[in-house]
Amino acid sequence: MNHSTAVGVRPARRTLVMLVIALLIAAGATAFVGTTSAQALCASTPMLGSWHNIDPNTRALTRVNVGLVCGDVRQCDENGHCTGGDTYVTMRPFGKCSPSDCDWGVRRATSMGDGWERAVYTYSWSTKYVWLKTYSFYGRTYLRVYTSTDFTAADGRTDYTTDEWMLK
């Protein structure tokens, strides 16, 4: 092999090595971004926790527990049947009752955009739409709970809404 051929091969080999290194770096960055996104799926948000109404004399909701179901892992079998991968907020409101508060039960909330989460509670006499959103004022985080009650025609009562503010 003459000297001019060997010199011509080196730049091509150097280019190939640089290309392989660039691809490995890009693959590593993609893997890192993918891992970060999966972890961010189930990151804690200010909305999670146990909230209590700032009005001790409320006749509406006295407290709300907000949770998170984290399904950031999706598993599929050899037949293509998949489970998991479903992450969502849950809410469990408590209404003012006597002698103890009424537990409305846990419901899956639906993200309604702009930070609002909504769950629907259906009873024989009404449907209640509960909306949650956090707000920060003067260094404190509040949970706004907006509830719309739609009575059935058979019940006959007038529909109403409440707008409650809660703290942890």
C-alpha positions in Angstrom: 0.0 0.0 0.0 1.4 3.4 -0.9 1.5 6.4 1.4 -1.2 8.4 -0.4 -3.7 5.6 0.0 -3.1 5.2 3.7 -3.5 9.0 4.2 -6.8 9.0 2.3 -8.2 6.2 4.5 -7.5 8.0 7.8 -9.9 10.9 7.3 -12.7 8.4 6.2 -12.1 6.3 9.3 -12.0 9.4 11.5 -15.3 10.5 10.0 -16.9 7.1 10.7 -15.6 7.1 14.3 -17.0 10.6 14.8 -20.4 9.5 13.3 -20.6 6.5 15.6 -19.7 8.6 18.7 -22.4 11.2 17.7 -25.0 8.4 17.3 -24.1 6.9 20.7 -24.4 10.4 22.4 -27.8 11.0 20.7 -29.0 7.5 21.8 -27.9 8.2 25.3 -29.6 11.6 25.3 -32.8 10.0 24.0 -32.7 7.4 26.7 -32.2 10.0 29.4 -35.0 12.2 28.1 -37.3 9.1 28.0 -36.5 8.2 31.6 -37.0 11.8 32.8 -40.5 11.9 31.1 -41.6 8.7 32.7 -40.5 9.9 36.1 -42.2 13.3 35.6 -45.5 11.4 34.9 -45.8 10.5 38.6 -44.2 13.5 40.2 -45.9 15.0 43.2 -48.0 18.1 42.5 -49.2 20.7 45.0 -52.8 19.4 44.6 -52.1 16.1 46.3 -52.9 15.7 50.0 -55.6 16.3 52.6 -57.3 19.6 52.4 -59.6 21.3 55.0 -62.1 24.1 54.4 -60.9 27.5 55.6 -64.5 28.2 56.7 -65.2 26.1 59.8 -68.9 26.9 59.5 -69.3 25.7 56.0 -72.5 23.9 55.1 -70.9 22.4 51.9 -67.6 20.4 51.7 -65.6 20.2 54.8 -62.5 18.5 53.4 -61.1 16.8 50.3 -58.4 14.2 50.0 -56.6 14.3 46.6 -54.5 11.3 45.5 -52.6 10.1 42.5 -52.7 6.7 40.8 -49.4 6.3 39.1 -49.4 3.9 36.2 -46.2 5.0 34.4 -45.3 1.4 33.4 -47.2 -0.3 30.6 -46.7 -4.0 30.2 -47.8 -6.1 27.2 -48.0 -9.9 26.8 -47.0 -11.9 23.7 -50.6 -11.5 22.4 -50.6 -7.7 22.5 -52.8 -7.4 25.6 -51.5 -4.4 27.6 -52.1 -3.1 31.1 -50.9 -0.1 33.0 -49.7 3.2 31.7 -52.7 5.0 33.2 -51.9 7.9 35.6 -54.6 10.0 37.1 -55.8 12.1 40.0 -58.4 10.9 42.5 -60.6 12.9 44.8 -62.5 12.0 47.9 -64.7 14.8 49.2 -66.5 14.9 52.6 -69.7 16.9 52.9 -71.1 18.6 56.1 -73.3 16.1 57.8 -74.3 15.3 61.4 -73.0 13.7 63.6 -70.1 13.1 61.2 -69.1 14.3 57.8 -70.5 12.4 54.8 -67.9 10.5 52.7 -68.7 10.9 49.0 -66.3 8.2 48.1 -63.2 8.1 45.8 -63.6 9.0 42.2 -61.2 9.3 39.3 -60.8 12.9 38.2 -60.5 14.0 34.6 -58.1 16.8 33.6 -60.2 19.6 32.2 -57.3 21.8 31.2 -55.8 25.0 32.8 -55.0 23.0 36.0 -58.7 22.0 36.7 -59.5 18.4 37.7 -63.2 17.2 37.7 -65.0 14.2 39.1 -68.7 13.4 38.8 -70.8 12.0 41.7 -74.1 10.5 40.6 -76.9 9.8 43.1 -80.6 8.9 42.6 -81.6 12.5 43.5 -78.7 14.5 41.8 -75.5 14.7 39.9 -72.7 16.6 41.5 -69.7 17.9 39.5 -66.7 18.6 41.7 -63.9 20.8 40.2 -60.5 21.2 41.9 -57.7 23.6 41.2 -54.8 25.0 43.2 -53.9 28.7 43.6 -51.0 30.4 45.3 -51.5 33.6 47.3 -48.9 35.2 49.5 -46.8 32.1 49.7 -49.6 29.7 50.6 -51.2 27.1 48.3 -55.0 26.9 48.4 -57.3 24.3 46.8 -60.4 25.8 45.2 -63.3 23.4 45.2 -66.2 24.4 42.9 -69.2 22.1 43.1 -72.3 22.2 40.9 -75.3 20.2 42.0 -77.9 19.3 39.4 -81.1 17.8 41.0 -83.3 15.3 39.1 -86.7 16.5 37.9 -88.3 14.0 40.3 -86.4 15.6 43.3 -87.7 19.1 42.5 -85.1 21.0 44.4 -83.3 24.0 42.8 -79.9 23.4 41.4 -77.0 25.2 43.1 -73.2 25.7 43.2 -70.7 26.2 45.9 -67.2 27.7 45.7 -65.0 26.6 48.6 -61.4 27.3 49.5 -59.2 24.9 51.4 -55.8 24.6 53.0 -53.6 21.6 53.9 
